[in-house]
Amino acid sequence: MMHMTFYWGKSVTILFDSWKTDSWLSYSLSLIACFIFSIFYQYMEDLRIRIRILSNKPPPATSQINAPLLNWKPDSRNRRCAAAILFVINSAIGYLLMLAIMSFNGGVFVAIVLGLGVGYFVFRGGDGEIVLVDNPCTCA
């Protein structure tokens, strides 16, 4: 039976029909997996932002005589591809976390929200100097 309101209990189906919990041990392991997965989401978001900042960093200043006519950076394309791949992976993880919360189990909700908070504190808590304005993903 699919719940449409929050409930508390050990019987929950998370994401797939094969991921069902029927005992306290399987429920606890599932909550730990959701917690770790949400911490990993914050790690991937931090990695993606850092690669994006590195790809947008201006090249070191050179004299006008030695400066190239076209400012072509060979690693810029690789960094942009890496940032795009990380964006896709991170968006998929974010949507999977959202779908797991939509199981409406209170324990799953608490585990994911706490994992996101711990992950933010560990990986992105010192980002006072980093400002990212153009984040088009609504799940971030």
C-alpha positions in Angstrom: 0.0 0.0 0.0 1.3 3.4 -0.9 1.0 6.1 1.8 0.0 9.6 0.9 0.8 11.1 4.3 3.8 10.7 6.6 3.8 7.6 8.7 6.3 6.0 11.0 7.0 2.3 10.7 9.6 -0.3 9.7 7.7 -1.4 6.6 8.6 0.8 3.7 9.4 0.5 0.0 12.2 2.9 -1.1 12.6 3.7 -4.8 12.2 0.1 -6.1 9.8 -2.8 -5.4 12.9 -4.9 -4.6 14.0 -2.4 -1.8 11.4 -3.3 0.8 12.1 -3.4 4.5 10.3 -5.8 6.8 12.5 -5.9 9.9 14.1 -3.4 12.1 17.5 -4.4 10.8 16.7 -3.9 7.1 14.9 -0.6 8.0 18.0 0.6 10.0 20.4 -0.3 7.2 18.1 1.4 4.7 18.1 4.6 6.8 21.9 4.5 7.0 22.1 4.0 3.2 19.8 7.1 2.7 21.9 9.1 5.2 25.2 8.2 3.4 23.7 8.8 0.0 22.6 12.3 0.9 26.0 13.1 2.3 27.5 11.9 -1.0 25.1 14.3 -2.8 26.6 17.2 -0.9 30.1 16.0 -1.7 29.3 15.8 -5.4 27.7 19.3 -5.3 30.8 20.7 -3.7 33.1 19.0 -6.3 30.9 20.3 -9.1 31.0 23.9 -7.8 34.8 23.7 -7.3 35.4 22.4 -10.9 33.1 25.2 -12.2 35.0 27.8 -10.3 38.3 26.5 -11.7 37.0 26.5 -15.2 35.9 30.1 -14.9 39.1 31.3 -13.3 40.8 33.9 -15.6 44.2 32.9 -16.9 47.3 34.4 -15.3 48.2 37.9 -16.5 50.7 38.1 -19.3 52.3 41.0 -21.1 50.5 42.3 -24.2 53.3 41.2 -26.4 53.2 37.5 -25.4 49.4 37.3 -25.1 47.7 35.2 -27.7 45.2 36.7 -30.1 42.5 34.3 -29.1 42.2 33.3 -25.5 41.8 29.5 -26.1 42.4 27.3 -23.1 42.8 23.6 -23.8 41.8 22.4 -20.4 38.7 24.6 -20.3 36.8 22.2 -22.5 37.8 19.2 -20.3 36.8 21.1 -17.1 33.5 22.1 -18.7 32.8 18.5 -19.7 33.6 17.3 -16.2 31.4 19.9 -14.7 28.5 18.9 -17.1 28.9 15.2 -16.2 29.0 16.0 -12.5 25.8 18.2 -12.9 24.0 15.2 -14.6 25.1 12.8 -11.8 24.2 15.2 -9.1 20.8 16.0 -10.6 20.0 12.3 -10.8 21.1 11.8 -7.2 19.0 14.7 -6.1 15.9 13.4 -7.8 16.4 9.9 -6.4 16.6 11.4 -2.9 13.4 13.3 -3.6 11.7 10.1 -4.7 12.9 8.3 -1.6 11.4 11.1 0.5 8.2 10.6 -1.4 7.8 7.2 0.2 6.4 9.3 3.0 8.2 7.4 5.7 9.2 9.7 8.6 12.4 7.8 9.2 13.5 8.1 5.6 12.7 11.8 5.6 14.7 12.5 8.8 17.7 10.4 7.6 17.9 12.2 4.2 17.4 15.7 5.7 20.0 15.0 8.4 22.4 13.6 5.8 22.0 16.7 3.7 22.7 18.8 6.7 25.8 16.8 7.8 27.1 16.8 4.2 26.6 20.5 3.9 28.4 21.1 7.2 31.3 18.8 6.3 31.8 19.7 2.6 30.3 23.1 2.0 30.2 24.7 5.4 33.2 26.9 4.7 31.9 28.2 1.4 31.5 31.8 2.6 33.8 33.1 -0.1 32.1 31.1 -2.9 29.0 32.6 -4.4 27.1 30.7 -7.1 24.2 32.6 -8.5 23.1 30.7 -11.6 22.0 27.3 -10.3 19.2 26.3 -12.7 18.5 23.0 -10.8 15.5 23.2 -8.5 16.6 20.2 -6.6 19.9 21.8 -5.4 
